[in-house]
Amino acid sequence: MRAQAGNSSERSAFACPGAATTLSPMELLAGALLERPPGPKYTSELRFAELAPQAPLPKPGTLAKWRQKLPEGFELALRAPAPSWQSPAGPLRPSRELDAGLTWLSEAADALQASMIVVATSADVTTGARDRKRLRDYFSRIPRSEGRLIAWRPTGLWEPESVGSMASALSLVAGFDAVDDPAPDADVVYASLLAQGLRRSFSHALLLDVLDKLQSSGASRAFVTIESGQSFREARLLQALSEGRE
């Protein structure tokens, strides 16, 4: 997704196309993608993590215990596992299995007191009219809680403008690649940094570029999830840069 975003006359709390024209103070929350809750060393230096529990999915009671071990004020995003957005018939297709997955997702987010649910769809979810309808139907079924955001991070042929437009219509936060994509014009943004292919890690200079892009967007809050072999170190560096400690 590399297209440039268009202009927008209004800002929203959700990601929509447009480029900010003024700088404003921004709170950045950088963290790593983790399968289990972070330990004391992590939480002593960072205030955010995105959890991606693996099968067999933990029960809500277990997740509530995970939450209780974290410091007060620590923020979590919950990455929706495949069973909560895929069914045996394909992505987003109605089924009993998808119903069960959505029930787990809702109960898990409540147990974790998650600030955000992140639905990262695969390239199998296309830009066609049929899948757009499936997206509308799917996101309408995720229970909304006060203060909890729902982010959508598509892959494949989705262009930033299309993602922003769809997300705005569905009251979602549009996820974007913090390196390759323009930052959306929104009050809250969700960015991902994924180490893949030739991009194996994120240098000090690249993280400075990411920070500049986020601050220039005019967002008041930015969640950044890093997926790499050095995600904790890189998230710690990005957080320090945002706070003027590096």
C-alpha positions in Angstrom: 0.0 0.0 0.0 2.0 3.0 -1.2 -0.5 5.5 -2.7 -0.5 9.0 -1.3 -3.5 10.1 0.8 -5.8 12.7 -0.4 -7.1 15.8 1.4 -9.8 15.9 4.0 -11.7 18.9 5.4 -12.6 17.2 8.7 -10.7 15.1 11.1 -12.2 12.1 13.0 -11.2 9.8 15.7 -10.8 7.2 13.1 -8.3 6.9 10.2 -9.5 8.5 7.1 -7.7 9.9 4.0 -6.0 13.2 4.3 -2.8 15.0 5.2 -2.5 17.1 8.3 -1.2 20.6 7.8 -0.1 21.5 11.4 1.9 19.8 14.1 0.3 19.1 17.5 1.4 17.3 20.6 1.1 13.5 20.2 1.2 10.7 22.7 2.9 7.7 21.2 2.5 4.2 22.6 5.1 1.8 21.1 5.1 -1.9 21.8 5.9 -5.4 20.5 3.6 -8.1 19.2 3.6 -10.8 21.9 2.0 -14.2 22.3 1.9 -13.9 26.1 1.7 -10.9 28.5 5.0 -9.0 29.0 7.2 -9.4 32.1 8.4 -6.8 34.6 11.4 -5.7 32.5 9.1 -4.9 29.5 6.5 -3.1 31.6 9.1 -1.0 33.4 10.1 0.6 30.1 7.0 0.4 27.9 3.3 1.1 28.4 1.8 -0.8 25.5 1.9 -4.2 24.0 -0.2 -6.1 21.4 -1.1 -9.6 22.3 -1.6 -12.3 19.7 -2.6 -15.5 21.7 -1.9 -18.8 19.9 -4.0 -22.0 19.7 -5.3 -23.4 21.9 -6.7 -20.0 22.7 -6.7 -19.2 26.4 -10.0 -19.0 28.3 -11.2 -15.6 29.5 -10.4 -16.5 33.1 -6.8 -17.0 32.1 -6.7 -13.7 30.3 -8.1 -11.9 33.3 -5.2 -13.3 35.4 -2.8 -12.0 32.7 -4.4 -8.6 33.0 -4.1 -8.6 36.8 -0.3 -9.1 36.6 0.2 -6.0 34.6 0.7 -2.5 36.1 -2.2 -0.2 36.3 -2.5 2.0 33.2 -0.7 -0.5 31.0 -2.5 -0.6 27.6 -3.1 -3.7 25.6 -4.3 -4.3 22.1 -5.7 -7.7 21.2 -4.8 -9.1 17.8 -7.9 -11.1 16.5 -6.8 -14.7 16.0 -7.6 -16.4 12.7 -10.7 -18.3 14.1 -12.3 -15.0 15.0 -12.3 -13.8 11.4 -11.9 -16.9 9.3 -14.3 -19.8 8.9 -14.0 -23.2 7.1 -15.6 -21.6 4.0 -13.2 -18.7 3.9 -12.5 -15.3 5.4 -15.4 -13.5 7.0 -17.9 -16.2 5.8 -20.7 -16.8 8.3 -20.5 -20.1 10.1 -20.9 -21.6 13.6 -17.1 -21.6 13.9 -17.0 -17.9 13.2 -19.7 -17.3 15.7 -17.7 -19.1 18.3 -14.6 -17.1 17.3 -16.4 -13.8 17.7 -17.7 -14.8 21.1 -14.2 -15.6 22.2 -12.9 -12.3 20.8 -15.4 -10.2 22.7 -14.9 -12.1 26.0 -11.1 -12.0 25.6 -11.1 -8.2 25.0 -13.2 -7.7 28.1 -11.0 -10.0 30.2 -7.9 -8.2 29.1 -9.5 -4.8 29.4 -8.1 -4.2 25.9 -7.9 -0.6 24.6 -8.0 -1.9 21.1 -8.9 -5.0 19.0 -6.8 -5.4 15.9 -8.2 -7.4 12.9 -5.4 -8.1 10.5 -7.0 -9.6 7.4 -5.0 -11.5 4.8 -4.8 -10.8 1.0 -7.7 -13.3 0.6 -9.9 -10.4 1.7 -10.0 -8.5 -1.6 -11.2 -5.0 -2.6 -14.2 -6.4 -4.5 -17.8 -5.6 -3.7 -18.5 -9.0 -2.2 -15.7 -8.8 0.3 -16.5 -5.2 1.1 -20.0 -6.3 2.1 -18.5 -9.1 4.1 -16.3 -6.6 5.9 -19.3 -4.4 6.8 -21.3 -7.4 8.0 -18.3 -8.7 10.0 -17.4 -5.5 11.8 -21.0 -4.9 12.6 -21.0 -8.1 14.7 -18.0 -7.1 16.9 -19.5 -5.7 20.2 -18.5 -2.1 20.9 -17.4 -1.0 24.3 -16.9 2.5 25.5 -13.3 3.6 25.1 -12.3 0.5 23.1 -11.1 1.0 19.5 -11.3 -1.5 16.7 -8.5 -1.3 14.1 -8.4 -3.0 10.7 -5.1 -3.8 9.2 -5.6 -5.3 5.7 -2.9 -6.6 3.4 -2.9 -7.3 -0.3 -4.1 -4.8 -2.9 -5.8 -2.4 -0.6 -4.6 1.2 -1.2 -4.4 3.7 1.7 -7.3 5.8 0.4 -9.6 2.8 0.1 -8.6 1.5 3.6 -9.2 5.0 5.1 -12.6 5.4 3.4 -13.8 1.9 4.4 -12.5 2.4 8.0 -14.2 5.8 8.3 -17.5 4.4 7.1 -17.3 1.6 9.6 -16.0 3.7 12.6 -12.7 1.8 12.6 -9.1 2.8 13.0 -7.3 2.2 9.7 -4.1 0.4 10.2 -1.1 1.3 8.0 2.5 0.4 7.4 4.5 3.0 9.2 7.4 2.8 6.7 5.6 2.5 3.3 2.2 4.2 3.7 1.3 7.8 4.4 -0.1 8.4 7.8 -3.9 8.8 7.9 -5.5 12.1 8.8 -7.1 11.0 12.1 -7.1 11.8 15.8 -5.9 8.2 16.7 -3.7 6.1 14.4 -2.5 2.6 14.5 0.7 1.8 12.7 2.6 -1.5 12.3 6.3 -2.1 11.6 6.8 -5.6 10.2 10.3 -7.0 9.6 10.0 -9.1 6.5 11.9 -9.8 3.2 15.0 -7.5 3.1 13.7 -5.5 6.0 15.0 -7.5 9.0 15.1 -4.8 11.6 14.5 -1.0 12.2 17.4 1.3 12.5 17.6 4.5 14.6 17.4 6.6 11.4 14.3 4.7 10.2 12.6 5.0 13.5 13.2 8.7 13.5 11.6 8.9 10.1 8.6 7.0 11.4 8.3 9.3 14.4 8.4 12.3 12.1 5.7 10.9 9.9 3.4 10.2 12.9 4.0 13.6 14.5 3.5 15.4 11.2 0.1 13.6 10.8 -1.4 15.8 13.5 -2.8 12.8 15.5 -3.1 13.1 19.2 -2.4 9.4 19.9 -0.5 6.9 17.9 -0.3 3.1 18.7 2.7 1.4 17.0 3.2 -2.3 17.0 6.6 -3.7 16.0 7.0 -7.3 14.7 10.7 -8.2 14.5 13.3 -10.3 16.1 14.3 -7.2 18.1 10.9 -5.7 18.7 11.4 -4.9 22.4 14.6 -3.0 21.8 13.1 -1.2 18.8 9.9 -0.3 20.6 11.9 1.0 23.6 14.0 3.1 21.2 11.0 4.5 19.4 9.3 5.4 22.7 12.4 7.1 24.0 12.7 9.1 20.8 9.1 10.3 21.1 9.8 11.4 24.6 13.0 13.2 23.8 15.2 10.7 25.7 17.3 9.7 22.7 
